[in-house]
Amino acid sequence: MLRALRRITTSTMSKDSRKSRTPDSKQSKITAFFVKTPPTKPPRSLRLSPCKQPVSAADASTSGWKHSLANQDDSTAEPPRKVAHTLEKIDVHENLTPEDVDATQVERETARPGGILHVQGYAKAEVATEDVTPVASTSVPTAEQRQHIHENYMRALLIRTSRTNPVVPETVGASWFEVLHEEFKKPYFQKLSQFVTEERERKVVYPPAHQVFAWTEHFPIQETKVVILGQDPYHGPGQAHGLSFSVPNGVVPPRSLVNIYQELAKEYPGIVLPKGGNLTGWVRQGVLLLNACLTVRAGEANSHAGHGWEEFTDAVIMWLNEHLTGVVFLLWGRNAQMKGVKINPKRHHVLKAAHPSPLSATKFFGCGHFTQTNELLLKQGKHPIDWSDL
């Protein structure tokens, strides 16, 4: 009897125990397991600054976005955690401020681990994998930081201008763009840009589009020492490369440049003249080789005159006239002399001569402009031009 009673009691207790294991208790154990055992590899996120909603790198690759700061509640302390950044739509035609582009230019829609998130706009986001703790910065930027922010802003503005205005390449010198970027917004330049774009679609135009502003790429505008004005680019195949009177390496010098060399040899008898006609060596020393018109149709001299280039290059000369002193202007020919009529002779040095083309070269020879230029520079305490750097 006693053995039978024990078996019945044990069986009853076992059934009660099994009934007490409800689905709720199983779920609690599973939840507790994952709470105590977090993922060993944190998910990737975009790190810029604190925000409310995380954004994955894949979601952030959508084109046309910029970053937007979200308020962060600092009332309670948190351990280091992953932070992401929300993105909002940006209109590439809106006015930018330096704060909009505080983190350098951006290009297209690609996210690169550990690098810059490229989007079509002007913002930066870094793909982060490490833990970061958001810290509110109240410090005032240093002069160096402000300069860096300003440079990033101007670079982003140049990229946007180049995308909306095909005539302006991204290779324009930074200091030149900062001075001239307002000109690119004016109605006359918009019409000029449309004209040149249509010309390139129908005709052959010189120089190549990326070399139209080559005269801005070699020195800052503030370091201009000498200006040699030309009329328009050479209209023969392969001759024009964005510098007045100059031709690329391997191209036979045109007659005007040959006459310039002859005058140079008379003024400096020991100079060794090159077989080519690339004057980039002069440009690197602060010699601005500027044409009145910056483009031309193949085989048709002055074919782009009267469409706006003259007004633009007038703006370049006027800035030099008003903001610098002691610049030596070499005005060869009637057109160059007419263009330089507003140059202040009390602030600058203006040397005039006939154009070096074969039609008027006899009046050009003997002008002595190369030696006179160096004498004027030396009187100002400036380095003379090494005209033999050819």
BELMO-V275344 format. One line per field, one symbol per residue. ss: DSSP state (@ for helix, = for strand, . for the rest). psi: psi as a letter, one per 30 degrees, with the letter a starting at -180 (. if undefined). A space follows every 50 residues. Layout:
BEGIN
ss: ???
psi: ???
END
This chain:
BEGIN
ss: .@@@@@@@@@@@@@@@@@@...@@@@@@@@@@@@@@........===... ........@@@...====............=....====........@@@ @........==....===.......===...=..........@@@@@@@@ @@@@@@@@@@@@@@.........@@@@@@@..@@@.@@@@@@@@@@@@@@ @@..==..@@@..@@@....@@@..=====.................... ....@@@@@@@@@@@@@............@@@@...=====....==..= ........@@@@@@@@@@@@@@@....=====.@@@@@@.........== ===.......@@@@....@@@@@@@@@@@...........
psi: eeeeeeeeeeeeeeeeeeefilfeeeeeeeeeefefilkfjllklkjelk lekkkleeffgklhlllkkkkkjgfkkllklklaklklkkjfflklleef hfhllldaikkkkgbkjkliailkkkjkflkkjkkkkglkkleeeeeeee eeeeeeeeeeeeffjffjlfgkkeeeeeefffeffleeeeeeeeeeeeef eelkklllefgegffffflkefgkekkjkadllkglkgekggkkflllkf kkkleeeeeeeeeeeeeifgkjklfagjgeeeefggjjjklekflkkkgj kgfgkggfeeeefeeeeeeeeffllgkjkjjjleeeeefgfgkjffflkj kkllkglffgfefekgfgeeeeeeeeeeffglklkjffi.
END
